[in-house]
């Protein structure tokens, strides 16, 4: 019988390096904390963050059960409820705990890199991941990636162990991590059979047969079921409906796949009979209320949440069958968004935050990490390790493209990018010292070409984001009494696109507020109507 491969010292990170990487990540996040606190949404979240806060607050006050199945994945609201209970509802303390978790995730990425390709790659990957700008931003948000990221990195660590030292215990842990990840965000579920096949092939090569193979498969399946089964039971008993984890799958699928979809904007699927914000400030998810309202109107009765989800799924399938070319074009557009070098925000303009703190301009971003990682995959080495990362990234990428492509969903790919980019950077340093000029030049040229391609923005998305960012920052400066800075930002916006109506109107209003009416009319154009003009 073939003996399983054992861990070797070179594939260990070590506590000192783990501690150093954790400390570096935490220091960077604490440095940003002062800027984060100044944002009005830090203490007054809105949209998805407010929804999570409302749900968690209710849970923390003892309302553990509702009257309907979970609409969104439940793990993060219950986790947040625990933090609120521990911190007496102090959002600053909650966010500090979250950045500690994010810093620990950085150490896990370093550990994964070390397990796959050695300590040097692990350390470099950890330092890259510690500085990824959008990951750092998300660590401060009341959103599920805070707990999803350590879970998915844990999945990859367990999968690495399972392919090298397979045992029922390791497979049980792998299943538990997969199940927990699914209760944070169910789009990892397609990776479950892929991971099972990957582990099964590795176990077969290591001599597993018959009963032993069946025991391992049972351990993996049991582990996956442990976190999910209570959620499904809750939905059946409390919500009186058959919902595996949450009921928003169908409407979310429709948001990313319909005749008017652009692949990255989660617009309401139709009209609704519920206001997003009540008089007391309570937030109701407009996608949820609209999805339910439209389904109720179409079916002529009050549908169960599972029926609402099926209704929207059927609408997607009907459209795909009737317009396959349009759907294929939309999928290609989403694939472009996925690999493109710009960060798409779904609840916030990420450019606004990335421009508000100058160190972000120096920190790792998708547009240069992804090309380095792509070249890193071309380097020779452990094929099993590379295959593991490729399988994970490809499966998750397909799941993202099937729905909507926004930066929040793309975060799960950053650990892979950082590990493979670190691998390329270390190889490049070695090639430079060894004077392997031809090989180095070819790979650097390839990475550069990819970076240029990823910066290509034919739809003008980054232009719009930069314009909106400058208008928002100008308004912030004016509220603080710094009119000179506000005017500079308005002029910056006009320099980007002088024809953009919002930039012209915003600047014209600014000029009018400061008594410069003739300039306001000149900027606003012939259609500009001054409120002060008789």
BELFENSUL-V611926 format. One record per residue. N is the residue number from 1. RES is the residue in one letter. PHI is phi as a letter, one per 20 degrees, with the letter a starting at -180 (* if undefined). NEAR is the number of other ideal C-beta (glycine too) atoms within 12 Angstrom. Layout:
{{N | RES | PHI | NEAR} {N | RES | PHI | NEAR}}
//
This chain:
{{1 | X | * | 11} {2 | X | f | 13} {3 | X | e | 11} {4 | X | f | 20} {5 | X | f | 21} {6 | X | d | 12} {7 | X | f | 19} {8 | X | d | 14} {9 | X | g | 12} {10 | X | f | 17} {11 | X | d | 28} {12 | X | d | 24} {13 | X | e | 36} {14 | X | n | 22} {15 | X | f | 13} {16 | X | f | 15} {17 | X | f | 28} {18 | X | f | 30} {19 | X | f | 21} {20 | X | f | 23} {21 | X | f | 40} {22 | X | g | 32} {23 | X | f | 23} {24 | X | f | 26} {25 | X | f | 38} {26 | X | f | 29} {27 | X | f | 22} {28 | X | f | 33} {29 | X | f | 40} {30 | X | f | 23} {31 | X | f | 21} {32 | X | e | 36} {33 | X | g | 25} {34 | X | f | 15} {35 | X | f | 24} {36 | X | f | 30} {37 | X | f | 17} {38 | X | f | 18} {39 | X | f | 29} {40 | X | g | 15} {41 | X | f | 27} {42 | X | f | 26} {43 | X | d | 22} {44 | X | c | 15} {45 | X | f | 29} {46 | X | b | 25} {47 | X | l | 27} {48 | X | f | 37} {49 | X | f | 37} {50 | X | f | 30} {51 | X | g | 34} {52 | X | f | 42} {53 | X | f | 35} {54 | X | f | 32} {55 | X | f | 36} {56 | X | f | 36} {57 | X | f | 29} {58 | X | f | 22} {59 | X | f | 27} {60 | X | f | 26} {61 | X | e | 14} {62 | X | n | 10} {63 | X | e | 17} {64 | X | f | 19} {65 | X | c | 19} {66 | X | d | 23} {67 | X | c | 15} {68 | X | c | 27} {69 | X | f | 35} {70 | X | f | 40} {71 | X | e | 36} {72 | X | d | 36} {73 | X | g | 43} {74 | X | e | 42} {75 | X | f | 37} {76 | X | f | 39} {77 | X | g | 39} {78 | X | f | 33} {79 | X | f | 34} {80 | X | f | 41} {81 | X | f | 29} {82 | X | f | 20} {83 | X | f | 33} {84 | X | f | 29} {85 | X | f | 23} {86 | X | f | 17} {87 | X | d | 20} {88 | X | l | 13} {89 | X | m | 19} {90 | X | f | 16} {91 | X | f | 31} {92 | X | f | 20} {93 | X | f | 19} {94 | X | g | 37} {95 | X | f | 37} {96 | X | f | 26} {97 | X | g | 29} {98 | X | f | 40} {99 | X | f | 34} {100 | X | f | 27} {101 | X | f | 34} {102 | X | f | 43} {103 | X | f | 37} {104 | X | f | 33} {105 | X | f | 45} {106 | X | g | 48} {107 | X | f | 40} {108 | X | f | 39} {109 | X | f | 51} {110 | X | f | 47} {111 | X | f | 42} {112 | X | f | 47} {113 | X | f | 48} {114 | X | f | 36} {115 | X | f | 39} {116 | X | e | 46} {117 | X | c | 40} {118 | X | o | 32} {119 | X | f | 28} {120 | X | f | 28} {121 | X | f | 43} {122 | X | f | 41} {123 | X | f | 37} {124 | X | f | 36} {125 | X | f | 50} {126 | X | f | 43} {127 | X | f | 34} {128 | X | f | 43} {129 | X | f | 50} {130 | X | g | 42} {131 | X | d | 37} {132 | X | g | 44} {133 | X | f | 37} {134 | X | f | 41} {135 | X | f | 50} {136 | X | f | 45} {137 | X | f | 43} {138 | X | f | 43} {139 | X | f | 42} {140 | X | e | 40} {141 | X | e | 44} {142 | X | e | 39} {143 | X | c | 43} {144 | X | f | 42} {145 | X | g | 44} {146 | X | g | 40} {147 | X | d | 38} {148 | X | f | 41} {149 | X | f | 45} {150 | X | f | 38} {151 | X | f | 39} {152 | X | f | 42} {153 | X | f | 44} {154 | X | f | 33} {155 | X | g | 44} {156 | X | f | 44} {157 | X | f | 37} {158 | X | f | 42} {159 | X | f | 44} {160 | X | f | 41} {161 | X | f | 32} {162 | X | f | 42} {163 | X | e | 40} {164 | X | d | 30} {165 | X | c | 27} {166 | X | f | 38} {167 | X | b | 25} {168 | X | g | 27} {169 | X | f | 20} {170 | X | f | 28} {171 | X | f | 39} {172 | X | f | 29} {173 | X | f | 31} {174 | X | g | 46} {175 | X | f | 37} {176 | X | g | 29} {177 | X | f | 38} {178 | X | f | 45} {179 | X | f | 39} {180 | X | f | 38} {181 | X | g | 45} {182 | X | f | 40} {183 | X | f | 39} {184 | X | e | 41} {185 | X | b | 39} {186 | X | f | 39} {187 | X | f | 36} {188 | X | e | 40} {189 | X | g | 28} {190 | X | f | 27} {191 | X | f | 38} {192 | X | f | 33} {193 | X | f | 19} {194 | X | f | 27} {195 | X | f | 40} {196 | X | f | 32} {197 | X | f | 22} {198 | X | f | 36} {199 | X | f | 45} {200 | X | f | 28} {201 | X | f | 22} {202 | X | f | 36} {203 | X | f | 35} {204 | X | f | 21} {205 | X | f | 21} {206 | X | e | 26} {207 | X | n | 16} {208 | X | f | 28} {209 | X | b | 16} {210 | X | l | 12} {211 | X | f | 11} {212 | X | f | 21} {213 | X | f | 25} {214 | X | f | 17} {215 | X | f | 21} {216 | X | f | 35} {217 | X | f | 31} {218 | X | f | 19} {219 | X | f | 31} {220 | X | f | 40} {221 | X | f | 28} {222 | X | f | 24} {223 | X | f | 35} {224 | X | f | 38} {225 | X | f | 26} {226 | X | g | 25} {227 | X | f | 31} {228 | X | e | 35} {229 | X | g | 23} {230 | X | f | 24} {231 | X | f | 33} {232 | X | f | 30} {233 | X | f | 23} {234 | X | g | 28} {235 | X | f | 33} {236 | X | f | 21} {237 | X | e | 19} {238 | X | e | 22} {239 | X | e | 27} {240 | X | l | 17} {241 | X | b | 28} {242 | X | e | 19} {243 | X | c | 35} {244 | X | f | 33} {245 | X | c | 40} {246 | X | b | 41} {247 | X | d | 40} {248 | X | e | 41} {249 | X | f | 36} {250 | X | f | 36} {251 | X | f | 46} {252 | X | f | 39} {253 | X | f | 34} {254 | X | f | 39} {255 | X | g | 37} {256 | X | e | 41} {257 | X | b | 38} {258 | X | b | 35} {259 | X | g | 18} {260 | X | d | 18} {261 | X | f | 32} {262 | X | d | 24} {263 | X | n | 35} {264 | X | b | 35} {265 | X | d | 26} {266 | X | e | 34} {267 | X | f | 22} {268 | X | g | 25} {269 | X | f | 38} {270 | X | r | 27} {271 | X | f | 17} {272 | X | b | 23} {273 | X | d | 15} {274 | X | c | 21} {275 | X | f | 16} {276 | X | f | 22} {277 | X | c | 18} {278 | X | f | 13} {279 | X | f | 6} {280 | X | e | 9} {281 | X | n | 15} {282 | X | f | 19} {283 | X | d | 28} {284 | X | d | 27} {285 | X | g | 35} {286 | X | f | 28} {287 | X | f | 39} {288 | X | f | 36} {289 | X | f | 29} {290 | X | f | 30} {291 | X | f | 42} {292 | X | f | 39} {293 | X | f | 26} {294 | X | f | 28} {295 | X | f | 35} {296 | X | f | 24} {297 | X | f | 20} {298 | X | f | 21} {299 | X | e | 18} {300 | X | m | 10} {301 | X | a | 13} {302 | X | f | 14} {303 | X | e | 26} {304 | X | f | 24} {305 | X | g | 38} {306 | X | f | 32} {307 | X | f | 27} {308 | X | f | 42} {309 | X | f | 36} {310 | X | f | 27} {311 | X | g | 34} {312 | X | f | 39} {313 | X | f | 28} {314 | X | f | 21} {315 | X | f | 29} {316 | X | f | 31} {317 | X | f | 20} {318 | X | f | 18} {319 | X | f | 24} {320 | X | f | 26} {321 | X | f | 14} {322 | X | e | 14} {323 | X | c | 19} {324 | X | f | 15} {325 | X | f | 13} {326 | X | f | 19} {327 | X | f | 27} {328 | X | f | 15} {329 | X | f | 19} {330 | X | f | 32} {331 | X | f | 27} {332 | X | f | 17} {333 | X | f | 27} {334 | X | f | 34} {335 | X | f | 21} {336 | X | f | 26} {337 | X | g | 38} {338 | X | f | 37} {339 | X | e | 31} {340 | X | f | 32} {341 | X | e | 28} {342 | X | c | 36} {343 | X | e | 45} {344 | X | e | 37} {345 | X | e | 35} {346 | X | d | 31} {347 | X | d | 30} {348 | X | b | 33} {349 | X | f | 30} {350 | X | f | 36} {351 | X | f | 34} {352 | X | g | 30} {353 | X | f | 34} {354 | X | f | 34} {355 | X | e | 30} {356 | X | e | 28} {357 | X | c | 26} {358 | X | g | 13} {359 | X | g | 19} {360 | X | f | 28} {361 | X | f | 14} {362 | X | d | 13} {363 | X | e | 29} {364 | X | g | 36} {365 | X | c | 37} {366 | X | g | 40} {367 | X | f | 31} {368 | X | d | 29} {369 | X | f | 41} {370 | X | f | 37} {371 | X | f | 34} {372 | X | f | 39} {373 | X | f | 41} {374 | X | g | 31} {375 | X | f | 33} {376 | X | g | 41} {377 | X | f | 33} {378 | X | e | 22} {379 | X | f | 32} {380 | X | f | 13} {381 | X | q | 22} {382 | X | f | 24} {383 | X | f | 17} {384 | X | f | 25} {385 | X | f | 37} {386 | X | f | 27} {387 | X | f | 23} {388 | X | g | 40} {389 | X | f | 43} {390 | X | f | 26} {391 | X | f | 31} {392 | X | f | 40} {393 | X | f | 35} {394 | X | f | 24} {395 | X | f | 34} {396 | X | f | 38} {397 | X | f | 31} {398 | X | f | 23} {399 | X | f | 35} {400 | X | f | 36} {401 | X | f | 34} {402 | X | f | 32} {403 | X | d | 41} {404 | X | c | 38} {405 | X | d | 43} {406 | X | c | 36} {407 | X | f | 41} {408 | X | g | 37} {409 | X | f | 40} {410 | X | f | 44} {411 | X | g | 41} {412 | X | f | 39} {413 | X | e | 42} {414 | X | f | 44} {415 | X | g | 48} {416 | X | f | 44} {417 | X | g | 43} {418 | X | f | 51} {419 | X | f | 53} {420 | X | f | 44} {421 | X | f | 46} {422 | X | f | 42} {423 | X | f | 41} {424 | X | f | 39} {425 | X | f | 35} {426 | X | f | 30} {427 | X | f | 33} {428 | X | f | 28} {429 | X | f | 17} {430 | X | f | 18} {431 | X | f | 22} {432 | X | f | 17} {433 | X | f | 12} {434 | X | e | 13} {435 | X | m | 11} {436 | X | e | 17} {437 | X | f | 15} {438 | X | f | 12} {439 | X | f | 22} {440 | X | f | 24} {441 | X | f | 16} {442 | X | f | 17} {443 | X | f | 29} {444 | X | f | 24} {445 | X | f | 17} {446 | X | f | 24} {447 | X | f | 33} {448 | X | f | 20} {449 | X | f | 17} {450 | X | f | 31} {451 | X | f | 27} {452 | X | f | 16} {453 | X | f | 20} {454 | X | f | 30} {455 | X | e | 22} {456 | X | f | 19} {457 | X | c | 22} {458 | X | f | 14} {459 | X | e | 19} {460 | X | m | 16} {461 | X | f | 32} {462 | X | f | 31} {463 | X | f | 22} {464 | X | f | 26} {465 | X | f | 31} {466 | X | f | 31} {467 | X | f | 36} {468 | X | f | 30} {469 | X | f | 31} {470 | X | f | 37} {471 | X | f | 36} {472 | X | f | 32} {473 | X | f | 33} {474 | X | f | 36} {475 | X | f | 28} {476 | X | f | 23} {477 | X | f | 23} {478 | X | f | 26} {479 | X | f | 17} {480 | X | e | 14} {481 | X | n | 10} {482 | X | e | 16} {483 | X | f | 21} {484 | X | f | 16} {485 | X | f | 21} {486 | X | f | 30} {487 | X | f | 27} {488 | X | f | 20} {489 | X | f | 34} {490 | X | f | 39} {491 | X | f | 24} {492 | X | f | 25} {493 | X | f | 38} {494 | X | f | 30} {495 | X | f | 18} {496 | X | f | 25} {497 | X | b | 22} {498 | X | f | 17} {499 | X | e | 16} {500 | X | f | 24} {501 | X | g | 20} {502 | X | f | 25} {503 | X | f | 34} {504 | X | f | 30} {505 | X | f | 26} {506 | X | f | 34} {507 | X | f | 40} {508 | X | f | 31} {509 | X | f | 30} {510 | X | g | 35} {511 | X | f | 31} {512 | X | f | 25} {513 | X | f | 24} {514 | X | d | 19} {515 | X | m | 13} {516 | X | d | 21} {517 | X | f | 23} {518 | X | f | 16} {519 | X | f | 23} {520 | X | f | 28} {521 | X | f | 23} {522 | X | f | 17} {523 | X | f | 31} {524 | X | f | 29} {525 | X | n | 18} {526 | X | f | 9} {527 | X | e | 12} {528 | X | f | 25} {529 | X | d | 17} {530 | X | f | 24} {531 | X | f | 14} {532 | X | e | 18} {533 | X | e | 12} {534 | X | f | 6}}
//
